[in-house]
Amino acid sequence: MELSDANLQTLTEYLKKTLDPDPAIRRPAEKFLESVEGSQNYPLLLLTLLEKSQESVIKVCASVTFKNYIKRNWRIVGILVEDEPNKICESDRIAIKANIVPLMLSSPEQIQKQLSDAISIIGREDFPQKWPDLLTEMVNRFQSGDFHVINGVLRTAHSLFKRYRHEFKSNELWTEIKLVLDAFALPLTNLFKATIELCSTHANDASALKVLFSSLILIAKLFYSLNFQDLPEFFEDNMETWMTNFHSLLTLDNKLLQTDDEEEAGLLELLKSQICDNAALYAQKYDEEFQPYLPRFVTAIWNLLVTTGQEVKYDLLVSNAIQFLASVCERQHYKHLFEDQNTLTSICEKVIVPNMEFRAADEVAFEDNSEEYIRRDLEGSDIDTRRRAACDLVRGLCKFFEGPVTGIFSGYVNSMLQEYAKNPSVNWKHKDAAIYLVTSLASKAQTQKHGITQANELVNLTEFFVNHIQPDLKSASVNEFPVLKADGIKYIMIFRNQVPKEQLLVSIPLLINHLQAESIVVHTYAAHALERLFTMRGTNNTTLITAAEMAPFVEVLLTNLFKALTLPGSSENEYIMKAIMRSFSLLQESIIPYIPSVITQLTQKLLAVSKNPSKPHFNHYMFESICLSIRITCKANPDAVGSFEEALFMVFTEILQNDVQEFIPYVFQVMSLLLEMHKNEIPSSYMALFPHLLQPVLWERTGNIPPLVRLLQAYLERGANTIASAAADKIPGLLGVFQKLIASKANDHQGFYLLNSIIEHMPPESVDQYRKQIFILLFQRLQNSKTTKFIKSFLVFINLYCIKYGALALQEIFDSIQPKMFGMVLEKIIIPEIQKVSGQVEKKICAVGITKILTECPPMMDTEYTKLWTPLLQALIGLFELPEDNTIPDEEHFIDIEDTPGYQTAFSQLAFAGKKEHDPVGQMVNNPRIHLAQSLHKLSTACPGRVPSMLSTSLNAEALQYLQGYLQAASVTLL
C-alpha cells in the first residue's frame, strides 16, 4: 500500500465502517482491515491518519487500530520453518520507531495513551537491544518544561517499566534494569524535586496543580516499579529526598485539589494511595533501610485512616493505607508498635469495624451492578476494596495477637447480632458486618479450589452456622434480605471444609431453592455454592456428595438451574452454566430421563448466544454440558447418537456458515465426540462436510488446528474405506494439511497425529503413490530444523509405518530416496534419540517397530547394516530399562509457546469431549519385552548360531542380563 491520499481516504472509509453498530457493515470492514494488515506501509498510513485527519473520531479509531495491530504483529516468534510472512516489514519497523515518540508526545491525551501503550509493546520486544536510543529520547524531553510532553514520557515509561513488578529474576532483567536506572533514576529524582517545588509555587493555581499532580502520580508509580525487584543503590542513597517528600505529600491537603465527586477518586487520593503502596513495599522488602522513616509513616497513615470519610472515592486510598498497616503488623520487628491492648482496640474500633460496614454504595452495586459485585466478592478481584483490606489487617494482627483480637471482635460480633435481633428489617446491616467479621477472623488460609484450608481454633464455625446462617436460608421467602442470603450462601462456600457433611446435606435443598431468588447475586451464589460442593472430595478420592444422596433432588435441581438462566440479568450466567455442567458430571445416568428437555434448552441457548458470543466462560461450560449429555446418554444407549445429531447439526451448520470464530473449535470437538460414537461407517451427513474441512482458510486460525486434526482423525478411524472409495480425490487435500502442519514448529506434532492416522487406517493402495513424497517432506524438515519434539514424533511415525507395512518396506523406501539412507537413519536418529520418546503407547509403538527391524528385515543380517544390529538392540533395551531422556536444548525451551495473535480464538480443550488414548498395537502385542524375546527366538530358529554370537561379541553385560530376563519370562531360548 502506497502512502497516497487515495489509500488514506480508503482507510478512513473502512475505519468509519468498523464503528457501525450494524454487523453487516462492520464485519466486512473488519475483514478488509485484517486482509491488508500484512501490506507494507499499512501502519504508517494509520499513523499519518492519526496525525493529519480532521475528524477526531477517526484519529482515535486509527490510534486504537494501530495499537491493536502492534499488539498482534510486532512480536516475531521463531515458530515457523517455512517462514510465514512477518506481517511488519523491517522498513516499517524502523519508521515506526523513528516517529512514534514525537508523535505520541504531540498528540491529545486520549491518543497519547494508545500510542504510549504501543510504545511499551514495541519496547517489550525491542528495548534495549533493538531500540537503544528510546531512553535517551525520553529523558531529553524532561528538559522541555512542557508538562503535557513530560506526562506523555512518564506514562510511556510507566507502561514500559511496570513489568518489572512481576518478572522473574534473571541476569537479562538485572542488566536491563541497571541500564534504565543509570539513564533514568537521576533525571526522575530531579524531576520529582522540581515538580514538588512547582507545586508550592503554583499552590493557588488549580489548573497547574492538576497537571503537576498527574506527574507526581506517575513519578510515584515509576518509583514503585524501579524499586520492586531490589533496592537500587541510587534510591538508597537518595532515600531522604524521596521519603521526606512522600511523607509531606501524605499529610498535604489542598482545597483546590478536592473534588465534589463522591465516586471518582481525585488526584490527591490517587497520589496518596500510591505513596501508601510505596511505603508498604519498603516496609516489607527493605525494612532495615526503611526503619528510620517507618514510625512517621505509620503515624501519618493512621491519621489519614481516622480522618478519611466513607465515600467511594476514598476506597483505593483507604484500602492501600490499611494494606500498609497489614504488611507492617505481621513483621516480627514491628510487633512492638501494636502490642498495647489499647492500640489493638483502637485499630479494631476505628479502622477495621468502620471499613467492614456495608455502605449505601455497596447496596447499589449489589442491586444494580451485580456482575461487578460478584467479580469483586467471589473472584477476589476486590483487592482494592475496604472490606478486603480490613479482612487482611485482621489476618495480619492475628499472626501475633490472635487471642486478644478474637476477644475484642467476639464482643463486637455479639453486640451486632443483638442489634439485628431487636429489629431485623432495619438493622440487617449489623448482621452482615458480623458475618463478615467472623469470616475474616476464622479464615487464616484460603484457596479458590478448596475454600478455607486453615481456620482459627477460637471460632466455633458449625455453631455459628446452625444458629445464625441456617435460619436465614430456611426462611419462607427466598427474596427477603438478599444481602444476608448471599452472606449465608457465601459462608457455606467458604467454610465447606469445616462444616460437617450432614450440615452440607441439609444445605443442598436450601441452595437449590435459592436458585429461584430474584436477586442476581443470590441465585448466582447459590449456583456457585452447589458447584463447589459437588467438586469436594471425600475418602478414597470419590466425590464427598454422591449421586445417591442427590437422587431426591435431581428433578428440582435441573429445573431450577435451567429456570435460573431465564431470570433477568442471568441469561449468560457462567456460574449457573458451570453448576449445570458439574451437576451432570456428578449425577451421571440419573440425568438420562431429563436429557430430551435438557438438550433442547441447551441447543436453544447455543443458537441464541452464537449470534453474538460475549461470555467465553459461559460458552465453554455450555459446550462441556452438551458433551456430558452425549457421553452419559450414549454410554447407556449408543444408538441415541442420532437424536443428538438431529438436535445439534442445524445449529452447528449455522455456526460454520456464519463463521462464528469463537465457537468453531468447540463445534469440531463435539462433532469428533459424536463421530467417535458411531461404530461402523461414517453417516452421509458427515461425508458431505468432509471436503469443507480441508479448506486452507480454516487452517489459518491457530485455535482450529487441534480440534480439526482430531475430527479428521475420527473420519479416518471410522471411515477410511469410505474416503478411499468415495472421496479419493480429497486425499491430496488431506496430505496438503499434513504438509502445512509439518512446516510449523508449533504444530508439527498435530501433522504427525494426522499422518499416523492416515498410515494406520487408510487402505495401503490408496496412499501408495504419495508415500515417497511424505518421507521426502519429513527429511527436508529434518535438515532445515531438527527439534526434539519433531524427532520424537518422527520416531513414532517410522515405527508405526514399520508395524503397518513391514520392516523391509521401511528399509526399501528409505534406500529408494537415497542409497544407504536406512543405515543413516538408524545410526544418526533411531539409536541416539530413541530414549527421548515419552508416553506409554508411543514407547510401545517404537519397541514393536524396532523389534521388527531387528528380526524381520533380512538386510539387517547380511549387508553393511549388520554392524548396526547390536547397537539397535542395545538402544531398544535402553528404551525399556533406562529413565526417559527429557533434556531439551536451551534454544528450544520456548518453542511450544505459540504466541497467538490477539484476535484469533485460542483453542480451549473441552474436558468432557476428551479422546480415549488409542493403542494401535494393543491387539497385536501385549508385552513388548516378551514380544522381543519371542521374535529373537524366531529369528534364531531361521539362522541358528548367528544371534547368540552377535550378542556375545558386542552387547554390554547389563543389557545382556536384561535380555536373559526377557527370554526367561517368555520361556524361550536362542539357538
N, C-alpha and C positions, 0 to 999 in steps of 0.2 A: 504494500500500500504506500503510495507516494504521499509526501507531506503537501497535499494540494487542497485548495479551497473546496473543490468538489467532494473530496473524501471527508473533509471536516463537516461539510453540510450533511453528507450521508450519515455520518456517525451521530450528528446532532439529532437527526430524524429518528434513528433507531434508539438512541438513549431516551428520547421522549416517550417512545412506544413502550419501553420497559417499565415506565411508571404507570401505564394504563391499567385500570382495575380489571378490564375485560381480558380473560386469559387468551381469547382468540387473537387479540392484537399483541398482548405481552409476550406470549410464549415464542412465536416466530421471531420476534425481535431478540429475545434472549438467545435463541438458537443461532441467529445470524452473528451476534457478537461472539458466541462460543466458536463459530466456524472461522472467524477472521483473527482470533487472538494469536494464532501462530504466525501471522504475517509480519514481515519486517516493518518497522515504523509505527505499528499499532499503538504501543504505549506512548510514543512521542506525540501521536495525534491526540491521545487523551490528555496529555499534559498541555498541549497547545490550546485545546478547547477550554481546559480548566483555567488557563491564564487569560485567554482572549475573548471567550464567549461573552455576549452581552446579557445573557439570561442567567440569573443567579441559580435557578433550579438546575440548569444544565451543568454549571460549574460544580455544584455539589454532587450531582449524579456522576459526572466524569471522575471526580475525586474518589468517590466510593468504588466505582467500577475499576479504577486504576489500582486502588489498594487491594481489592479482591483478586485482581489479575496478578499482582505481585505475590500475594499470599499463595496462589495456586502454582505459579510457574517459576518463581525466582530460584527456588532450590533445585540444584542439579543433582539428581540421585543416580549414582553409577549403577543402575539396576540392569540396564539392557546391554545385550551384546550387539545386536543389530541396532545401533543407537537410534532409538526413537528420537525424532527431531526435538531438540531442546527448543522450547517454544520462544525463548527470548534470545535473539542473536547477540553476538558479542558487541557489535557496534551500538545496538540499542542499550545494552547494559552500561556501556561506557558513557553514552549520552545521558542516560537517566541519572547516573551517579554524579555527573558533572553539573546537572541542572536542578536536581530536586531540592537541595538545601536552600539555595537562594529563593527558589520558587515557593517553598514552604514558608519561609520567613516573610515573604511579601504578601502572602495570602490572608484573607479574613480568617478569623478563629475557627469557624466551622470546617473550612477546607484545610486549615493548618493541622487540625487534629488528625484528619485522614492521611495527609502526606507524612506527618510525623510517625504514624503507625507504619506506613510503607517503608520509611527510612529504617525503622527498627527491625522490620522483617528482612530488609536487604542487609542491614548491619549484622543481624544474627548469623547470616551465612558468610558475608564478605569482610566484616570487620574483625580484627585489624588487618589481616594479611592482604586482602584484595581491595581494601579501601583505607589505606594508611593515612590519607590526609583528612579523613572525616573529622577527627577530634580537633585538629588544628583549626579547621574551617569553623567548627562550632565555637571553640574557645575565643577565637578572634572576634566573634560577634558580641561577646560580653562588653567589649570596649565601646560598642555603638551608642550606649546610653539610651537606646530606644527600647522600652520595656516590652513592646509588642514583639520585637525581634528576640530580646533576651528570653521572654517566656516561651517563645517557639523553640529556642535552643534547649531550654530547661525541660520542656515537655518531651522533646525528642530524646534527650539524654536519659530522662526517667524511663521512657519505654524501652530504651536500649539496655539500660543497666539493671532494670528490675529483675531480670532473670537471675542475677547473682544471688537473689534471695532463695532460690530453690534448686540451683545447680549442684551436682555432686562435686566434691573437691577433686581437682586434678591439676597436674602441672600446667596444662594448657590454660586452664581457668586462672590460676595464680598469675601466669605470665600476662594474660590479658588485663586482669585487674591491676597489676602493677603498672602496666603501660597507661591505663586510664588514670590511676592515681597520680603518676608522675606528671601527666599533662593537665589534669583536671582539678586535683584537690586544692592547690593554692588559689587558682582563679576563682573556684567555687567559694572558698573561705573569704576571699577579698570581696566577692560579690555579696556574700551574706552580710559582712560588716557594713558595706556601702549601703545596702538596702535598708538595714536597721537604722542607719543614720538618716537616710532619706525619709524613713517613717517618722522620725522626730521632726525633721524639717517641715514635712507636709502633714503634721498631726491634725490640722484643721481642714484638710482638703479631701473630701470624701472620695472623689473620682480617682485621685492619685493614690490614695490608700488602698483602694480596691485592686489596682494593678500591682502595687508593691506587695500586698498580702498574698496575691496569687503567686508571685515569685517566691515568697517565703515558704509557702506550702510545698512548692516543687523542690525548693532547696532542701527542706526538711525530709522530703521523700528520698531525694538523692543521697542525703546523709545516711539514711537507713540502709539503702541498697549497697553503698560503698563500704559500710561498716559491718555488713551482715556476716560475711564469711570469716573474717578475723579482724582484730583491732589494728588498723594500719598505723604505722609509726607516725605518719604526719598528723593523723587525728588525735593520737595520744599526746603528741607534743602541743597540739592546739586545743586540747580539751577545755581549758579555761575559757577561751573565746567562745566556743560553741555552747558549753553548758551554762555559762553565765547568761548568755543571750537567750538560750532556750528557756531558762528559768524566768527571766524577766518577761518574756513573751507569754509564759503561762499565767503570770499574775496581771498581765495588761488588760485593761478594759477601756475601749474607746467607743463612746456613744455613737460615733459616725459609722462604726462597723456593725452595730447591732441591727438585726433585721426584724421586720414585723411578722414575717412568715413563720408560722408555728411548725410547719412540716419540714421545710428545706433548711439544712444546716448552712449557716453563713460562713464567710471566710475565717472569721475569728475561731469559730468552733472547729472547723476543719484543721486549722493550723495547730490548735491546742491538742486535738486528738492525735495528730501525727507526732507531736512532741512527746505525748504520753507513750506512744509506741517506741519512740527512740530511747526514752528513759528506761522502758521495760527491757529493751534489747541490751542496753549496757548493764542494767541490774542483773540480768540473767547470765550474760556471757562474759562480761568483763568486770565482775563485781569488785575485784581488788582495786583496779584503777579508778572505778567509779565511786568507791566508798566515801571519799571526802564530800562528794556532791549529793549523796543519797538522802541524808536527813532533810535537806532543804526541799528536795523534790517530793519526798513523802508528805511534808507539811503543805507544800503548795497544792499538791494533787488532792490531799484530804480536804483542804479549804474549798477547792474547786467543787468537789463532790457535795459538800454540805450546802454550798450556796447555789448550785445549779438547779433550775426548775425541772418540772416533769414533761415539758413539751417535747414533741418528737424530734425537733431539730437538734436537741442536745443528746440524742441517743448514742451516736457514734462516740462523742466526747466522753459521755458518762461510762459507756462500756469499755472504752480504752483505758480510762482512768482506773476503773475497777480492776481491769486486767493487769494494770501496773501493780496495784496493791496485791493482787493474787500471786503475781510472779515473785514479789518481794517476800510475802509472808511464808512461802514454803521453802525458803532457803535458810539453812541452819544458822548462818551467822547474822541474819537479820531478825532471828527469832525474838531477841530481847525487846524489839520495838513493839511487840504485840502481847507480851506476857501478862501484863496487868489486866485483871478481871474487868476493870472499868473501861480499858481500851477496847477489849473484846465486846463488852456490852454496847459501847458507843458505836462500834463498827456495825454490829448487828442491827441496832436500832436506827442509826442514821443513814447507813448505806445499803445494807442488804434488804431489810424488810421494805423500805420505800420503793426499791427498784424491782421488787418481785410483784408489786401490785399490778393487777390487770387494769390498764388505763382505758379511757374512752377511745383512744386511737387504736388500741388492740381490739376493742369490741367492733369498731368499724371494719378493721381488717378481717376479723373473724367472719363477719356477715357479708361484706361486700367484695373482699379481695381474698377469698378463701384459698385460692391456688397458691398465692404468695405466702399466706399464713401457714399453710400445710408444709410448703417447701422449707420455710424457716424452722418450723417446730419439729417436723418429723425427720427432715433430712439433715438437720444440724447445720443448715446454712444460716442459722441465726447467730453467727459468730459475733456480729456487732449489735446484738440486742442486749438491753439492760438485764433482762432475766437470765440470759445465758451467762453473762459476765458475773452477775450476783451468785449464780449457781457455782461458777468456777471458784469464786472467792470463798464460798462455804467449803468447797472441797479442799482448797489451799489451807484454810485455817484448821480444818480437821486433821491435817497431817501432823501437827504438833499439839493441837488443843482439842482433840475430838470430844473428850468428856465435858469440859466447860461449855463448848459451843453447842453440843447436843442439849445440855441442860438449859442454856439460855433460850434455845429455839423451842424446846418442848413447851416451855411456858407460853411462848407466842402462839404455837400451834393450838394449844388448848383454849387460849382466850379467843382466837379467831373462830374456832369451831363453836364456842359458846355464843359468840355474836351471831353467827349464822343461824344457830338453832332458835334464837329469840325471834328472828323474822327472816325466814329463808328468801322470800321474794325480793326483799330489799338488800339483804346482806350476803347475797350469794358470792360476791367477790372476795369476802373474807375466807370462805371455804376454798375458793380457787387458790388463793395465796397459801393457805395451809397445806393443800395437796402439793403445791409446787415446792414448798419448804421441805416437806417430808421427803419428796423425791430427791431434792438436792442433798439433803442430809444423808439419805440412805445409800445413794449411789456413789461408790468410790471409783469403779472402773466399768466402762460400758463399751459394747461393740454393736455395730449396726446389725450383725448377724445373730448375736446371742442375747441382746438386751444387756441387763446388768450382770456383770460377771463377778463383782465383789461388792458386798454390802456392809454397811455399818452395823455392828453387832448390837448397838444400843437402841435400834429402832425395830419394833415388832411389826413387820410388814403385813403378815397374814391377819393379825388382829385389826390393824388399820383398814385393811381391805374389807374384812367382813363387816366392821362397824360403820365405816364411812364411805366406802366406794360402792359396794353391792347395793345398798338401799337406793342410791341414785339410779342405778341401772335397772332396778326392779320396779321402779315407779310406773304407774299405768301409762303415762304419756311419754312417747319417745321424743316429743318435741319440746318438753318443758326443760328449762335451764340447760340449753345446749352446751354452754361452755363447761358446765360441771360434768355433763355426759362425756364430752370429749376428754376432759381430765381423767375421768374414771376409766375410759377405754384405754387411754394412753398409759395409765398406771398398770393395767393388766399387761399391756405390751412390754413395758419397761421391766416389770418385775416378774415376767413369766417364768424365770428360772427359780425364783424364791418362793412363789406362791404354790402350795401343794396342788398336785394334779386334780384331786377331787374338786378343788375350788375352780380350777380352769374348766372342768367339765360342766360345772354349774354355770359358768360364764358364757359358754358357747351359745346356748339358745338366746341369751340376753343380747349377745353381739349380733346374732342373725336377725333378731328383732330390730336392732338399731340400724340395720341396712335400709330400713324404710324411713328413717328420720329425714325431715325436710332439709335440715342444715347440711350443707356440703361437707363441712369439716366432720360432723358426727358420722355420716354414713361412710365417708372415706376412711376415717379412723377405724370404724367397725370392720370394714373390708380388710384393711391393713393388719389389724389385730388377728383376725381369723387366719389370714395368710401366714403370719409369723407363727401362730400356734400350730398350724398344720406342718410347719417345717421342723418343729422341735424333735430332737432325737431322744428316744428312751433307752432302755437297756438293749444290749446286742444290736445296736445301730438301726433299729426299726423306728418308725415314727412314734412319738410319745402318745399321740392320739390316734387310735386305729379306726379303720373303715367300719368295723363292727360297732364301735362306740358312737360313730356318726350316723349309723343306719336310721335312727328315728327322725333325723333332721334333714335327710338328703333332699326331699322334695322342697321343703320350705327354704333351705339354703340356696338351691339353684334358682328357685322362683324369685327370692328376694335379691339375689345378686344381679340377675338379668333385669329385674324391675328397677334396681338402683341406677342402671345405665340409662333409664328413661327419665330420671329425676332432673330438674332444671340444673344446668351447670355441670352435669356429670356424664354427658353423652360420650366423652372420650376420656373417662377417668382411669388412669393407668393402674391405680391401686385396686379398683374393682376388677379390672380385667386380669390383673395378676392373681387376685383371690379366686377368680373363676378357674384360671389355669391350675392353681395349686389344689383347688377342690377336686378337679378332675383327676389330678395325679394321685391324690390321697384315696379317693373313693373308688377308682378303677371301675370294675364291672357293675358296681351299684348304679352308675350313671346311665347304663345302656337303655333302660326303659325311657329315659328322657331325651335321648340323642336326637330323634326326629325334630323335636321342638327346638332343642339347643342349636343344632346345626343350621336350622332356618334362621334363627336370630343372629347367629354368628355371620352367616353369609350376607344377611341384610346389612349388618353393621359394616362388614368388609366393603360392600358396594358403596355405602354412604361415605365412608372415610376415604375411599380411593379417589373420590372426586377432588379432595384436597388434603393429602396426608400431612398432618402437622404435629402429631404426638408420637415420636419414634418408639417410646417405651410401650405405649398403649398398643401400637400396631404390632410390635414384637410379641407381646403376650397374647394378642388375638390370634396370630398365626400359630403360636405354641398350643393354644387351646384347640384350634382346628386339628392340628397334628395329633393331639391326645385323643380327641373324639375318634379320629380314624383308627389309630393304633388299638385303642381299647375295644372298639366295636369289631374290627376285623380280626382281632385275636380270637374273639369268641365266635365270629361268623365271617370267614374270609370272603364269602360272596357279597357281603354288604358293600364292598369297594365300589360296585357300580352305582349304588344310590348316592354315595359321596361325590362321585364324578359328575353325576347328574346335577347335584346341588351346586357344585363349585365351578364347573367348567364355563358356565355362562359368564360368571364374574371374572374368572381368570382371563377369558378371551378379551373381555372389555379392558382389563388392566394392561394386557400385552398390546392391544391395538392402540390404546391411548398413551402408550409408553410411560406408564406411571413408574418412574425410575426407582422410587423408594421401595416399591412392592415387588418388582420383577424378581430379584434374588429370592424372595420368600416364595413366590409362586413356583419357581423352579424346584425349590426344596420340597414343597408339598406334592408337586407332580411326581417327583422322584419317589417319594414315600408311597403314593398311590400306585405307581407303575410297578414298584417292587412287590406290592401285594399280589399282583397278578402272577399266577403260577406258570401259565403256558405261553401263549403267543401275545404279541402286542395288539391291543384293540386298534381298530382303524382310526379312531379319533386321535390317537397318539401319532400314528404314522403320518396323518395329514399335517401335523405340526413339525415333523422331523426336519424337512428342508429349511424351515424358518430358523431353526436353532443353529444352523451353520452360517447364518448371515454375519459377515465381518463386523457390522455395526454393534451387534450385541456383545461382541468380544472386546470391544474398545473399552468398556467400562469395567474397571478392576473388580467391583463388587459382584459382577455377574459371573466371574470366572469359576470360583469353586462350585456354586450350585449348578451351573451349566455343565461342567465336567461330570458332576455326579449324575445329572439327568441323562447325559449321553451314555454314561456307563450303565445306567439302568436300561436304556434302549438296547445296548449291546448284550447285556446279560439275559434279557428276556426275549429279544427278537433278532439276534444276529442273522438267523437264516432268512427271516423276512426282509431284512435290509439287503442281504446279499442277492436275494431273488427279485425283490420288487423295487429296490432303490439303489441298485449297484452304481448308478451314475452319481450317487451322492458320496461314494467312498473317497474320491479325491478331495471333496469338501471337508470330510472328516479328517483326512490327513493334513489338509491345509491348516485346520485348527491346531492340530498337534505341532505343525511346523512353527506356527506363530508363538505358541506357548513355550516351546523348547528354546526359543531365542532369548527368552527373558529369564534373568537370574531369579526374579521373584516368583515366576510362575512355572519354571521348568518342571517342578515335581508334578504339577497338575497335568502337564503334557505327557509325562510318563504314566500317570494314572490312566489316561485315555488310551495311550499306546498299549499298555498292559492288557486293558480290556479288549482292545481290537485283536491282539495276538491270542488271548485266551479264548475268546468266544467266536470270532468270525471264522467261517469255513476257510481252510487254508487256501483253496484255489481262488477265493475272492480277493485275497491280498497278495498273491504270488508276484504279480507284476510290479508291486510297489516296494517289495521287501528290501531290495538292494539300496534303493534311494533312501529308505528310512535310516539304514545304517550309515550311509554317506553323510546324511544330515547330522547324525549324532557325532560322527568323528570330526566333522567341521566344527561343531560346537566345542568338542573336547580340545581341539587345537587352539581355538580362539579364547576360550575362557573356561578353565577347568576349576570348578569349585567343589568343595567337599559334598555339598548337597547333590550336585549333579552326578558325581562319581557314585554316591550311594544308590541313587535312582537307576543309574546306568547298569550297575552290577545286578540289581534285582531284575531289570529288564532282560539282560542277556541270559541270565539263568532261567528265567521264565520261558524265554524263547527256546532254550536248550531242552527244557522239560516238554514243551509242546511239539517241537519239530525234530528233536533228537540232537545228540552232541555232534554227530557227523555233519548234519545240516548247518550247525553253527560254525564249525571249522571251515566248511566249504564256502559259506557266504563271506566270512572274513577274508579268506585267501583269494576269493574272486575279486575283491575290491583292490587288493594289493598282495603280491606274493609274501608269504611268511607273516602276514598281519596277525593271524591267530596266535602265533608264538609271542608277538609283541604285546598283544592284549593280555595274555596270561602273565607275562613277565613284568610288564610295566603297570598293569591296573589290577587284575584279579588278585595275584599273590600279595602285593604290598598293601592293597587297600581293603581287602575283604573284612578286616577286623573292624572297619568303621560302620558296617551295616548294623542298623538298630531295628528293633521290633521283632516279636516272635515269628510272625508269618514271613516277614522279609528274610530273616535268618534261615528259616526252614526252606524257602524257595532257593536261596543261594546254596544251601547244603545239598539239596537234591540235585540241583543243576551241576554243581561241581562233581558230585558223585558220578553223574552221567558222563561228564568229560573224562574222568579218571577211568571209568570202567566200560564205556560203550563207544569209545572213539578210537578206532584202530590206529590212526596216525600218532596217537599219544604213545603207542607201544613200539612202533618201528620206524620212526623218522627222526629228524633232529629235534622234534618236540619232546622226545623221550626224556631228555635231561630236565624237563620242567615237571615231570610226573611226580617225583618225590616232594619237591618244594610246594607243589599244589596240594598234595595230600597233607603236608605239614600245615599249610595255611588253613585247610579245612578243619583239622583237629584244633588249631588255634581258635577258629570261629566257634567251635563247640565249647572249648575249655577256658580260653583266656577272657579277661574282662573286656568289655567293648571299648574300642579306642574312640573317645569322643572329643579328641583335640581338634580345634579348628584354627587355621592360620589367622594371625591377628587381623590381616586386612579384610577377612571375610566376616568379622563379627557382626557387622550391621547389615549384611546383605538381605536378611529376611524381613527387615522392617520396610515394608512397602509404603512409601510416603504418598498416600492417596490424595490427589488434588481435592481441595475443599468441597467443590460442588458435586463430586462423584459420590454415589451411595457406597459406603463401605459395606463389606459383606458381614452380615450378622448370622452366625450359625444358630439354627433352631435346635435346642437341646432335644426336643421330643420328635424331631424328624431324623434323628441320628441313624447312621447306616450301620448295620451289623458288620463286624470285621469278617472279611471273606478270605478263606484259605483255599487257593486254587489246587494245592496238592493234598488237601485233607483226606480225600477218598483214597488216594494212592499210597501215601506214606504216613504212617502214624508217628514212628520214632526215627528221625533221620540218622541217628548214630547206628541203630541196628540195621537200617537200610544200607548204610555204607558197608557194614560188615558183610551183609548178605551179597551185596554187589561185588565186593572184592573177592568173596568166596567163588562166585560165579565166574569172574574173570580168571581166577587162578585155576579153575577147572578147565577153562578153554586153553590156557597156555601154562601148563604145570611148571613150577620152579622159577618162573620169571618174577612173580610178585614178591615172594619172600626174599629173593636175592636183592631186588631193588630196595626193599625195606631195610635189610640188614646193612647195606653199604652206606646209605645216606640219610636215613630218618633219625632225628635225635632221640636220645634214650627216653626222655619224658613223654614225647609224642607216641613212641612205640608202646610205652606202658599203657597209655590211654587206649591205644588201638587194640591191645591184647584184651583189655576190659570189654570193648565193644564186641569183639569176636566171641568172648566167653558168654556175654549176655545174649548173643544171637545163636549160641550153641553151634558155631561153625568153625572150621579151620581153613588155613590157606595151604594149598597143595604146592 
